[in-house]
Structures are given as structure tokens and as C-alpha cells.
Amino acid sequence: MSSFEEFLNKQLQDPEFKAEYDALEPEFAIIQAMIDARKRSGMTQKELSEATGIAQGDISKLENGNANPSLRTLQRLAAGMGMRLKLEFIPLSDT
């Protein structure tokens, strides 16, 4: 286990920290899904920018968690990678 993982596990013992961390999980999941999809498609941010018309700097901000994408932006990104966006709601009991 890395030093960061050990640190995080220790921090997650704090109920207030864990609540905030859990609240951010959907945002982290979207960011990771965007990065994973782009890498699977074999595209750089610059290539994705050219395919979508979204500025490379904006794609970087999205992937770094410094901007919140709209549903339309996520659809444009997916289309630019030859993919389609799938969004789903799941019951809380499945989490």
C-alpha cells in the first residue's frame, strides 16, 4: 500500500472527512471515466479538441477537476471519441 493510500485510509476514519469524500465520488467517477475513454480511444487532449471543437485547455480543466461539464459537453466528448454517453441512476442500496 502506498503512503497516500495509508494516509487516505486514516483520513477516512474521520466521519466528517468520509462524508465529504463520499459526496465527491460521482465527480471523481466522471473525471476518471473521461480520462479512461480518451485513453482507450488512443487520443491526446489535442486530438480530442480537434475532433470536438472544445478547447484543449477546457478538456484539461475537465480532466483535472477544475470545471464541471454539462451533459451536452459530455455528449460532444463521447461523440468525438466515437462513443456514446450512458448515464444511469442506481438505487442507493447498490452503492
N, C-alpha and C positions, 0 to 999 in steps of 0.2 A: 504494500500500500504506500502511495506517495505521501510526502509531507502535507501536500494540500488536502488530500483525501482524509488524512488523520485530523487535520485542522477542521475541515468541514464537518466531519462526523462529531467532533467535540462541540462545535458551534450548534449543530442540530439538536443537541441535548437541551438547549435553551428553548422553551416553548414559544417565546416571542419571536426569536430568530427563525425557528422552524415554520411558524405561521407565515412570516414574510417570504421565506424561501419557497414554500409551497404555493403561495399566491403568484409568484413569478414563473412557476413551472410552465404554464401554457406559452408564455412569451419565449422562454428558452427553447421549448419544443419547436416552435415555428422557426426560430432563427436556425436551429440545427437542421431542420427539415430543408430549409432553403439552401444552406451550405451543402448538405449531402446531395440534394438533387442536382445542384450545379456541378459538383464534382463528378457525380455519376454520368452526367451528360458530357463530361470532358471539356467543359467551357471555363474560360477565365472570366473574371468580372468584366473585363473589357469586351470580350466576345458576347457576353450576355447583354451588356449595354448596347452594343451594336444591333443585336437581334431584337431588342425590345424598345429601344429609344429612351430607356431610362438611363440617366447619367451614371457613369461608373462610380462616381463619388457617392451617389444616393444608394447604389447597391451595396457599397462598402458600409455605409451608415446602417443599413438594414441588417447586414450580416454581423455587425459589431454591437447591435442592440441600441444604437443611438437614434433610431427612428422607428416609428410604428407604421407598418404597411397597411394600406387599405385593402379590402377584398379585391378591388379592381387591379391594384398593383400586383398582388399575389397571382392573379389570373394572367396578367401580362408576363410575369416572370416565368410561370409554368409554360405558357404558350411559346415563349422564346427558347425554352429548353426542349420543346417538342413533347410536352407533358400537359396534363390537365390537373387542375386543383381539386382535391377532395377534402371537404370539410365535414366533420361529423360531431354530433353531440352524443355523449355517452353517459349512462346513469352514474351517479356518484358512487354507487356500490361497486362499480367496476374499477375504481381507481385505487 
